[in-house]
């Protein structure tokens, strides 16, 4: 099956309850990719080829609908650093240190004062020395700050 667009919710009829629901699980860094090949939860071979000007995939996106199937996207859990900031200075310092290392930064789904970074032992050691509220957690990285997933160079 080849997916070439993200489905708008307005394109789905009301009889969605009778459709089988299947899921394609992606890593957080795969959400920005335009070309992917994955196997769905129930073994369906799925090719994704989105237009270059399309938005990134998001957790919960519907990527295929037929009379008997709805195919959605879900982000896998991954090992992360959780950093709780207490004041604007800490937020600025966390953002600076993370950006200086070109590491992606995410906002927690549960706490606006919690920032998440994909696990990196060097960043973990650095932040452990500077901030008392850094821990290792398993989380779904679904809310990136800005467009920090896109690669760039200096």
Secondary structure, DSSP 8 states (H G I E B T S, - for coil): -EE-S-B-GGGS-GGGGGSEEEEEEE-GGGTT-SEEEEE-TTS-EEEEE--TTS----TT-EEEE-SSEEEEEEE-EEEEEEEE--SHHHHHHHHHHHHHTT---EE-SS-TTEEEEE--HHHHHHHHHH-S-EEEEEEE---BSTTTTS----
